[in-house]
Amino acid sequence: MFLVLFFVLLIQFFTYWIFEPLGSFLEHVLEIRLFPLIALVGLILLFSAKTIEKN
């Protein structure tokens, strides 16, 4: 029983160790204070595209 508990705790530790930095980075990037910058870049890319020529 203790062996199973040890392996479960080991798996949880390594899962946290691998995915915690990724989650922290995504949380920082997707913060609401960065949304205006992301929206501005999106609008610039949207309206800077060349117009489609009509046949």
trRosetta pair geometry for C-beta under 8 A, 3 or more apart (Angstrom, degrees):
i j d omega theta_ij theta_ji phi_ij phi_ji
1 4 5.9 -52 -154 34 33 109
1 5 6.5 32 149 -16 64 107
2 5 5.4 -52 -145 40 36 114
2 6 6.2 44 152 -25 66 103
3 6 5.6 -49 -148 32 30 115
3 7 6.6 27 154 -15 62 104
4 7 5.9 -56 -150 38 32 108
4 8 6.4 33 152 -19 65 106
5 8 5.7 -53 -146 36 32 112
5 9 6.3 28 156 -15 65 107
6 9 6.0 -59 -149 40 28 108
6 10 6.2 30 153 -21 64 109
7 10 5.4 -52 -143 37 33 115
7 11 6.3 34 156 -20 65 103
8 11 5.8 -53 -148 35 30 110
8 12 6.4 28 153 -17 63 107
9 12 5.6 -53 -145 38 33 112
9 13 6.3 37 154 -23 65 105
10 13 5.7 -52 -148 33 30 113
10 14 6.5 20 158 -10 64 106
11 14 6.1 -59 -146 42 30 103
11 15 6.1 32 155 -21 65 109
12 15 5.7 -54 -144 37 30 113
12 16 6.4 29 157 -17 64 106
13 16 5.9 -58 -152 37 28 108
13 17 6.2 27 152 -20 65 111
14 17 5.3 -53 -140 39 35 115
14 18 6.1 29 160 -17 67 107
15 18 6.1 -59 -145 38 27 104
15 19 6.0 -12 172 13 65 116
16 19 6.8 -73 -128 53 21 85
16 20 5.2 31 178 -39 65 118
17 20 6.7 -24 -108 18 13 113
18 21 8.0 -86 168 29 24 94
18 22 7.7 -1 142 0 61 118
19 22 5.4 -61 -154 44 52 114
19 23 5.8 52 151 -22 80 107
20 23 5.8 -56 -143 39 30 110
20 24 6.2 32 158 -20 65 108
21 24 5.6 -55 -144 38 31 113
21 25 6.3 33 157 -21 65 106
22 25 5.8 -54 -148 35 29 111
22 26 6.4 24 156 -13 64 107
23 26 5.9 -56 -145 40 31 107
23 27 6.2 34 155 -22 65 107
24 27 5.7 -53 -146 35 29 114
24 28 6.5 29 154 -18 63 105
25 28 5.8 -57 -151 35 31 109
25 29 6.3 25 155 -16 66 108
26 29 5.7 -54 -141 39 33 109
26 30 5.9 10 166 0 68 115
27 30 6.4 -68 -137 50 22 95
27 31 7.0 53 155 -60 58 84
28 31 6.1 -25 -161 -22 32 114
29 34 6.6 -99 -174 83 39 161
30 34 7.3 -124 -135 63 9 120
31 34 5.2 85 66 8 83 101
31 35 7.8 -121 104 -28 49 82
32 35 5.4 -25 -160 -8 47 123
33 36 7.8 -39 -179 17 40 97
34 37 5.4 -55 -168 41 63 115
34 38 6.0 62 138 -22 83 105
35 38 5.6 -59 -145 40 36 110
35 39 6.0 34 158 -20 71 108
36 39 5.6 -55 -142 40 31 111
36 40 6.1 35 157 -23 66 106
37 40 5.7 -52 -146 34 29 112
37 41 6.5 28 156 -16 63 105
38 41 5.9 -55 -150 37 30 110
38 42 6.4 32 151 -20 63 108
39 42 5.5 -55 -148 38 32 114
39 43 6.3 31 155 -18 66 105
40 43 5.9 -54 -146 36 30 108
40 44 6.4 31 155 -19 64 106
41 44 5.7 -54 -147 36 31 112
41 45 6.4 28 155 -16 64 107
42 45 5.9 -58 -148 39 30 108
42 46 6.2 32 153 -23 65 108
43 46 5.4 -53 -144 35 32 115
43 47 6.2 7 167 1 68 109
44 47 6.6 -68 -141 48 24 91
44 48 5.7 19 164 -22 64 120
45 48 6.0 -59 -131 36 24 109
45 49 7.4 45 162 -43 56 91
46 49 6.8 -50 -177 -2 28 109
